[in-house]
Amino acid sequence: MANPLTDLVLSDPTWLRVLSFIGDPGVVCQLGCISRRWYRLSRDATLWRRVNFTERRRLSLKKLAMFIRRPLAIHMHSLRVEGFIMSNSHSSAKRLTVSPALLKELEERCPLLTELHLVNAKMDNIALDQFPERLTSLNFVGSVMSFDFLASLTNANILPRLTAIDLSYVHNLSSFSKSLDGLLSRT
């Protein structure tokens, strides 16, 4: 006779597949508190290749830096973060999404990172040469950046491996921008 408790037990690869659909890193970490097995499953490297912090909540710069310092961040291939530009609060719209120090930590602690998505991010104080050189894809949808940042996009020596960049809805960028012409000539 079949035991209903043991028949419902799924293998670890099956649970990892299920956990991969959750998407929110906070929920995956909370599931790790259930038991030792769930802790081990929630720390599997396959779950941390594509980290998306835009699903449920926005992260402050401090919390994002804390995540990057964790051992799980070493497995990241792609990081997606949403900034505070579209926030209802006037004070949180002024908050930075990334800083030069955070980008330096990304360079040092996340050796596999090749894709970076910054959505609605405030990056007035960032230069393009501060991003990790191994990045192949950058996404700045709806972000605010300085004119110097946009002008540096034309320099092929900065981020030489970059193959894709998304500047949709970027403030300070128009179809008449010289930096856009330079970016098109870079390809």
N, C-alpha and C positions, 0 to 999 in steps of 0.2 A: 504494500500500500504506500502511496506517495505521501510524503510529509509536506504539508503546505508551507511550512516555514523554510525548509531547505530548497524547495522547488522555486521559490521566489528570489533566491540569492543570485545576484548577477556577478559576473566576473569583473575584475578590475578594469580591463580594457573597455568593457561595456559601460561601466560607470564613468570612466574618463570621457567617453564619447558623449554621454548625457551631460556631464559637467561642462563640456566645451560649448554647449548651446546656451548656457546661462549668461555668459558674456560679462557680467558685472563682477569685477575682482573682489569687491567688498562682500558679496554674497558667497563667493567661492571660499573666502577666508572664514566666514561665519560657519559654513558647513564643516570646516575643519575642526570645529569645536565639538562635534557630535561624538566622535570616538577616535581611537588611534588609527583605525583603517581610513576613516574619512580625512583625518589630518594628513596622512601619507598621500592619499589621492589628491587632496587639494594643493599639495606642494609639488605635484608632478610637473616636470618642465614643459610638457606639451600644452598645458593650460595657460602658460605664461608667455607664449610666443607672440600672441597678438593681444595686447592689453588696451582696453577701451574704457576710459574714464568719462565718457559722455553719456552713457546709458541712463544713469540714475541721479548722479550728483556731480557737482563741480568740485574740483580739488583746489585748495589754496596752494600757493607756492610752497609753503612749509610742509604740507602733507605730501605733495608730490616729491619733494626732496627726501622725505622720510621713506617713501616707497622705493625710490631709486637706491637708497642705502641698504635695502633688504636683500638677502641672498636670492630671492626669486627674480629680481630685476635682471640678473645676469643672463637669463634665458630669453629676454625680449628681442623680437625681430621688428615689431611694430608697436608704436605708442600713439594713442589718440587721446588728446586732452581738450576740453572745452574751457574757454576763458570766461570772463565776466562782463564783456562789452554789452551783451544783450540783457544783462541783469536789470531788474526793476529798480534796484537800489542805486542811488547816485554814488555812494561811497564805494560800493563793491565794483562799479564800472571802472574805477580808477586803479584797481588792483592789478598788479602784473601777473601774467600767466607763467612766463619764464624769465629767468635772469641769466646773466653771463656765468655766474657760479653754478647754476643748475645745469646749464649746457656743458660746462666743463666736467661736472660729475657724470653726466650722460656719456661723455666721451670716455671717461676712465672706467666706469662701473658697468657699462652695457656694451660689451664688445661686439655683440651680434646685431645691434640696432641698425636697420637700414631704412626704415620708414618712420617719418615723424609727421603727425597730423595735429596742427594747432588751429582749432576752430574758434572764432570770435575772441582771439587773443590780443592782448595789448603788448606790443613789443617795441615801444619807442626807444628803449635803451639797448637794443640788441643790434649787433652787426652780423652780417651774413657769415663772415669768417669765424665767428664764435661757435657755429654749429659743428657737430662731429663730421669729420671729412669723409667717413665711410657711408654717409647717407646717399641713397639712390633716389629717394622719393620724398618730396616735401609738399605739405598741404597747408595753405594759409587761408582757408575759406573765411571770409568776413573779418579778417584780422586788421589791426591798425599797426602800421610800421612807419618808420621815418623815410624821408626821401633818399637819404644816404643808403639805407638798406636796399631800396628799390634800384638805385643806381649801381650798387655792387653786384646785382644779378647779372650784369653784362660781362663781368670778369670771369673768364673760363678757368682761371687758376684757382678760384675759390670754389670749393666743393666739386672737384673734377669728376667724381663718379655720379653726379646728379644726372638722372635721365628723365625724371618727371617732376613737374612743379605745378601746383594748382593755386592760382591767384584769384579765384572766383570771389566776387564781392569784396575785394580788398579795398579799403579806404586809401585814398591818395594815389590811386592808379586809374588812369583813363586810357582810352584808345589812342589818345594823342601824346601819351607819355613817351619820353625819350628812352626811359628804362625798358619799356615794353618793346620798342624797336631793337634795342640792344639784346634783349633776351631772345627775341626771334632770330637774331643773327648768330646767336651762340650755338644753335642747333646745327 
